[in-house]
C-alpha cells in the first residue's frame, strides 16, 4: 500500500534526519546552549572528584563521599569493578560512599550512588540536562554573577527500588573566573582502600580535618578551597509536586563559563568545507524530496519515475562503467609503442 500524500514528505524528511550525527540532537559538552548563548566545556571533560563527609556521633557512624563528575562522557569502571563498587553504566555523576562504624575495627563498606546519567536498564531514565544563565536567574543570590547553571538528572538510590528509592540529581554552577582554567586543584578518581603511600594517607588525614571543620561552620556555603571545582552540598530537597530529590550541588570556577570565553583549540568547529558539504547534502536531499512529491501529486508517478531526472540517475552506474572502461583502455594503450602496419 502506497503512503498517503501527506505522509510521503514527512517520511522522507525523517529518513534524511536519521542520517545526521546523533550528537546533533544529544547533550554535547563542546556546544552547550544556555538561553541562546553557546559555551564550550570540552577542556573540563574527564573524571573530576570532590569529597565530603558526615557523621553521627551518637550512633558512632561516619560516611565519606567521593563524588566523580564527567561532563563530556559516561564514567568508566575501574579495573576489577562491579555493581557493588561502581555506579551503573551510563552515569555522568557518581557518588561512592564509604560507610565506617567508629565503634568497630571491622573494615568499612562501599556503597555506590547513581546521581545523574542516562540509564537504559532503569525504564529509560535519562540525564535530561538543562542549562540556564546565572545572570537571568530569578534568584537574588545570582545577581551580578556570570556563568551557567546545569541541572543533570536520571539518578536514583537505591537504584532498583522504585518505591523505597529517592531520585537523585546534580546541580553544577559554572561561574565565570577569567583567571582559572577550571582544572586548578584537580584530583584523581581514586577508590577507598586503593594502595597509596604514607604521604597520601597523611594528606587524607589533613583533608578530613579540614572537611570536618568546614561542615561545622559552613552553613550551607561552598567549601573554602583553592580548587576550581568545589563541593557545596548534598541534601534532600523538595521538587515539583512535593516530590523529594536528593541534590548534589557543586560550583565550578572557570574562564570557559564567561560569555566572552576564549575559543578552545580543536573544538567542535566544522570549518568552511565541513559546513559546505552539509549544506550541499541538505540542498540535494530537499530537491529530491520536493521533486518526488511534485511527481507523485501531478503525474501519479511510482518507483524511479518519482525522482526528478530519474532516467539520468538510473544511468549513472552505466556512465561510470563506460568512463572506467575508457580510462583503463587509455592506460593500457598508452604503454605500447607505435609501429608500421603490415602491407
C-alpha positions in Angstrom: 0.0 0.0 0.0 1.5 3.4 -1.0 1.9 6.1 1.6 -0.7 8.9 1.6 0.2 12.2 0.0 0.5 14.0 3.4 2.8 11.3 4.9 5.2 10.9 1.9 7.3 14.1 2.5 7.3 13.5 6.3 8.7 10.0 5.9 11.4 11.3 3.6 12.4 14.0 6.0 12.7 11.5 8.8 14.8 9.3 6.7 17.2 12.2 6.0 17.2 13.2 9.7 18.3 9.7 10.7 21.5 10.1 8.6 22.6 13.1 10.7 25.0 12.5 13.6 23.4 11.7 16.9 25.4 14.4 18.6 23.3 17.0 16.8 20.3 16.0 18.9 22.2 14.9 22.1 24.0 16.6 25.0 27.4 17.7 23.8 29.8 19.4 26.3 31.6 21.1 23.3 28.4 23.1 22.4 26.2 23.8 25.5 23.4 26.2 24.8 22.0 28.3 27.7 19.5 31.0 26.8 20.8 31.3 23.2 24.4 31.6 24.4 26.9 28.9 23.4 29.6 27.5 25.7 32.4 25.0 25.0 33.3 22.9 28.1 35.5 20.5 26.2 38.5 21.3 28.4 36.5 20.3 31.5 36.0 16.8 30.3 37.2 13.7 32.0 36.6 12.5 35.6 36.9 15.1 38.3 36.4 14.4 42.1 35.3 16.3 45.1 35.0 14.9 48.7 32.6 15.3 51.6 32.0 13.5 54.9 29.2 13.4 57.5 29.0 11.6 60.8 26.5 10.7 63.5 28.5 10.7 66.8 25.5 9.3 68.8 25.5 6.2 66.6 29.3 6.2 66.1 28.8 6.2 62.4 30.7 8.1 59.7 30.2 8.4 55.9 32.9 9.6 53.5 31.8 10.5 50.0 33.8 10.7 46.7 31.7 12.5 44.1 33.0 12.0 40.5 31.8 14.1 37.6 32.5 13.7 33.9 30.7 16.4 31.9 31.6 15.0 28.5 31.2 11.2 28.7 29.9 8.4 30.8 32.2 7.4 33.7 34.3 4.3 33.1 34.6 1.5 35.6 37.9 0.9 37.4 39.8 -2.3 36.9 38.0 -5.2 38.6 34.9 -3.0 39.2 31.4 -4.4 39.7 28.0 -3.0 40.6 29.0 -3.5 44.3 31.7 -0.8 43.9 30.7 1.2 40.8 27.8 3.2 39.5 25.7 1.7 36.7 26.9 2.2 33.1 25.7 5.5 31.7 26.4 7.5 34.9 27.9 11.0 34.4 27.8 11.9 38.1 28.6 9.1 40.6 28.9 9.1 44.4 30.9 6.5 46.2 30.0 6.3 49.9 32.4 4.7 52.4 30.4 3.5 55.5 32.5 3.5 58.7 31.5 2.1 62.0 33.5 4.0 64.6 32.8 1.5 67.4 34.2 -1.4 65.5 37.5 -2.3 63.9 35.8 -4.1 61.1 36.6 -3.0 57.5 34.3 -0.3 56.1 31.9 -1.0 53.3 31.4 0.8 49.9 28.1 1.9 48.5 27.8 3.4 45.0 25.1 6.1 44.5 23.9 6.9 40.9 23.3 10.7 40.9 23.0 11.7 37.2 23.2 10.0 33.8 21.3 8.1 31.2 20.4 4.5 32.3 18.7 2.2 29.8 18.1 -0.5 32.4 16.1 1.8 34.6 13.0 2.3 32.4 14.9 4.7 30.2 15.9 7.1 33.0 17.9 9.9 31.2 20.0 12.8 32.2 17.5 15.4 30.9 20.2 18.1 31.0 19.0 21.7 31.4 21.2 24.8 31.2 20.4 28.4 32.2 22.5 31.6 32.5 23.1 32.7 36.1 22.5 36.3 35.0 18.9 35.5 34.0 18.1 33.5 37.1 15.2 34.8 39.3 17.2 34.1 42.5 18.6 37.2 44.2 21.7 35.2 45.2 22.6 35.1 41.5 22.5 38.8 41.0 25.7 40.1 39.3 27.0 36.6 38.7 28.1 35.4 35.2 28.1 31.8 34.2 25.8 28.7 33.6 23.7 26.6 35.9 23.5 22.9 34.8 20.9 20.6 36.1 21.6 16.9 35.5 19.0 14.2 36.3 18.4 10.5 36.0 19.9 9.0 39.2 18.2 7.1 41.9 19.2 5.5 45.2 18.7 2.6 45.8 18.8 2.2 42.1 16.4 -0.7 41.5 13.8 0.1 44.2 11.0 2.3 42.7 9.0 2.8 45.9 11.8 2.9 48.5 14.3 4.8 46.4 14.9 8.6 46.2 15.6 10.4 43.0 19.0 12.0 42.6 20.3 15.0 40.6 23.3 17.2 40.3 23.2 21.0 40.0 26.6 22.4 38.9 27.1 26.2 38.7 29.8 27.1 36.3 31.0 30.5 37.4 33.0 32.9 35.2 36.5 33.4 36.5 38.9 34.6 33.8 41.9 33.7 35.9 41.1 30.0 36.1 41.1 27.2 33.6 38.8 25.1 35.8 41.5 22.4 36.5 43.2 24.0 39.4 43.3 21.6 42.4 42.0 18.8 40.2 42.1 15.4 42.0 42.4 11.9 40.6 39.5 9.5 40.8 40.7 7.0 43.5 38.5 4.5 45.3 38.8 4.0 49.0 41.3 1.3 50.1 43.4 1.5 46.9 47.1 1.3 47.5 48.9 4.6 48.4 51.9 5.7 50.3 52.1 7.2 53.8 52.3 10.7 52.5 49.0 10.3 50.7 47.4 9.0 53.9 48.7 11.9 55.9 47.3 14.2 53.2 44.0 12.5 53.6 44.0 12.9 57.3 44.6 16.7 56.9 41.8 16.8 54.4 39.4 15.1 56.8 40.2 17.6 59.5 39.5 20.4 57.1 36.3 18.9 55.8 35.1 18.3 59.4 35.8 21.9 60.3 34.0 23.1 57.2 31.0 21.0 57.9 30.6 22.6 61.4 30.9 26.2 60.2 29.8 26.3 56.5 26.1 27.0 57.0 25.4 25.7 53.5 28.2 27.6 51.7 30.6 26.0 49.3 33.8 24.6 50.8 36.7 27.0 51.4 39.3 25.7 49.0 41.6 27.0 46.2 40.4 24.2 43.9 38.2 25.3 41.0 35.7 22.6 41.5 34.1 22.9 44.9 31.5 20.9 46.9 28.5 23.0 48.1 26.1 20.4 49.5 24.3 17.1 49.2 20.9 17.4 50.8 17.3 16.2 50.3 15.1 18.8 48.7 11.5 19.2 47.6 11.0 19.2 43.8 7.8 20.0 41.9 4.6 18.4 43.2 6.1 17.7 46.7 8.5 15.1 45.3 11.7 14.5 47.2 15.0 14.6 45.4 18.5 14.5 46.9 20.6 17.1 45.2 24.4 17.3 44.9 25.4 21.0 44.5 28.8 21.9 43.0 30.5 25.1 42.0 33.0 25.1 39.1 35.0 28.3 38.6 36.4 28.6 35.1 37.1 31.0 32.3 35.1 28.9 29.9 31.9 29.9 31.7 32.4 33.5 30.7 30.2 34.7 27.9 33.2 36.1 26.1 35.2 32.9 26.7 38.3 32.2 24.5 37.9 29.7 21.8 39.1 26.1 22.6 41.8 24.7 20.3 40.5 21.7 18.4 36.9 22.4 19.3 33.8 21.4 17.6 34.1 23.9 14.7 33.5 22.1 11.4 35.2 24.7 9.2 34.1 26.1 5.9 34.3 22.8 3.9 32.5 20.8 6.5 29.5 23.2 6.5 29.7 23.5 2.7 29.3 19.7 2.2 26.5 19.6 4.8 24.6 22.4 3.1 25.1 20.8 -0.3 23.9 17.4 1.0 20.8 19.0 2.6 20.0 21.0 -0.6 20.2 17.9 -2.8 18.1 15.9 -0.3 15.5 18.8 -0.2 15.4 18.9 -4.1 14.9 15.2 -4.4 12.2 15.1 -1.8 10.3 18.1 -3.2 10.7 16.8 -6.8 9.4 13.4 -5.8 6.4 15.0 -4.0 5.6 17.0 -7.2 5.8 14.0 -9.5 3.7 12.0 -7.2 0.9 14.6 -6.9 0.9 15.8 -10.6 1.6 12.7 -12.5 0.9 9.8 -10.1 4.5 8.6 -10.6 5.8 5.5 -8.9 9.3 3.9 -8.4 12.1 5.5 -10.4 9.7 7.9 -12.0 9.2 9.7 -8.7 12.7 11.1 -8.7 13.4 14.2 -10.7 15.7 13.4 -13.7 15.2 9.7 -12.8 16.5 8.5 -16.1 19.8 10.3 -15.6 20.2 9.0 -12.1 19.3 5.5 -13.2 22.0 5.7 -15.9 24.8 6.8 -13.5 26.2 3.3 -12.9 26.4 2.6 -16.7 28.0 6.0 -17.3 30.6 5.4 -14.6 31.3 1.9 -16.0 31.9 3.3 -19.5 34.1 6.0 -18.2 36.2 3.5 -16.2 36.5 1.3 -19.3 37.8 4.2 -21.3 40.3 5.1 -18.7 41.6 1.6 -18.5 41.8 1.3 -22.3 43.7 4.6 -22.4 46.2 3.4 -19.8 46.8 0.1 -21.4 47.1 1.5 -25.0 49.5 4.2 -23.8 52.1 1.7 -22.8 52.6 0.1 -26.3 55.0 1.6 -28.9 53.8 2.7 -32.2 55.0 0.8 -35.4 54.4 0.3 -39.1 51.4 -1.7 -40.2 52.0 -4.7 -42.5 51.1 -4.1 -46.2 
